Amino acid sequence: MALRETDLIPIYRHLHQIPELGLEEHETQAYLLSIIRAMPQDYLTIKTVPTLDTAILVKVSGQKHGYRIGYRTDIDGLPVTEQTGLPFASKHPGRMHACGHDIHMSVALGILSYFAEHQPVTDMIFMFQPAEENASGGKRLYESGALTADWMPDEIFAFHDNPNLPTGAIGCRMGTLFAGTCEIHAHLSGKSGHAAYPHQANDMVVAGSALVQQLQTIVARNVDPIQSGVVTLGHFTAGTIGNVIAGEAQIDGTIRALTQEMNEHIQQRVRTITEGVALAYDCHVDLKLNQGGYYPVENNDAITADFMQYMQANQQVNFIETEPAMTGEDFGYLIHQIPGTMFWLGVDSPYSLHSEHMVPHTAAIMRAVDAMTGYLTHRNDLQQ
């Protein structure tokens, strides 16, 4: 029998207890494989990835070959100390599924178990992907070589849980769902000295402050007001004591933008301003901009229009058209390579994603499984 709510809730609770950081998800992988191998194997082929050893790929062989529908879930947790008080709280100190990937995996297993018993028209590729949170796992999976010609999806789907939407609601939109991100790391080097002799030193508190202020002008003066961008500098460290002029400073932050073009535009402005500050303050600035695989999640127009039309017409689904979010997701890299759709799943929690108190409503799991098995069957039927 395909996995139902009475099966999936205990699975979710077990996964919630064993969160692991990106590229370390060995216990999680072993548990997922035990569930997958207990499903009927007539249509299933399981594949691991030697160069990304906690990933799992599962192919469901369809009645016809030549077209493949992909479904991706992420499997890693966060370095957060859980404070939920749940009887099934994390057993791993300093680790928690605070972003809901335990919900994501449970839904994926439910969908996979359905198609393991109901052979689809087309091949289906299920991706259990590590390292969404910290190490560009989507990009790593795509570039691993595991998605060979007969494993490469022609279209792809994924979701992220959303504590601000009602339990089980499906949220989506045309265009960009999640922003692309880029990390900013700037190390400033000058000359330290005695506070009483500023002319003999080169103060990196002053230079760093100028850099922070000027970078904050990018969105105000270089981004079209009709479009969107964010530059946040959340870390600034310099100096050791009040009467010593700092010779070094470290500034770290993030860029968020709803299109890759805007992300790259902001990156270029960061480079130009940094070069100007280095020149103006006679210092050296080592700038690193790290985008990794965190491209904007830009939904495919045709596939997303079909997805939204299906969900709106399904009386069992509470569909909500959502606004774009400035959160990042490494599914952006996969959807940049493979056309597809990402959507939100409401889990109605008073606490935000990444909170140590985050507790999603598990009633969302089965609602998502039912909605997506129906929709993916519909996508299969289009290939008849």
Secondary structure as UniProt FT lines:
FT   HELIX           5..17
FT   TURN            22..23
FT   HELIX           26..37
FT   STRAND          44..48
FT   TURN            50..51
FT   TURN            53..54
FT   STRAND          56..60
FT   STRAND          68..74
FT   TURN            87..88
FT   TURN            93..94
FT   TURN            98..99
FT   HELIX           101..117
FT   STRAND          123..129
FT   TURN            132..134
FT   HELIX           137..143
FT   TURN            149..151
FT   STRAND          155..162
FT   TURN            163..164
FT   TURN            167..168
FT   STRAND          170..172
FT   STRAND          176..189
FT   STRAND          193..194
FT   TURN            195..196
FT   HELIX           198..200
FT   HELIX           204..215
FT   HELIX           217..222
FT   TURN            225..226
FT   STRAND          229..238
FT   TURN            242..243
FT   STRAND          244..245
FT   STRAND          248..257
FT   HELIX           260..280
FT   TURN            281..282
FT   STRAND          284..290
FT   TURN            292..293
FT   STRAND          297..298
FT   HELIX           301..313
FT   TURN            315..316
FT   STRAND          319..321
FT   STRAND          325..328
FT   HELIX           331..337
FT   STRAND          340..346
FT   TURN            353..354
FT   TURN            356..357
FT   HELIX           363..381
FT   TURN            382..383
//
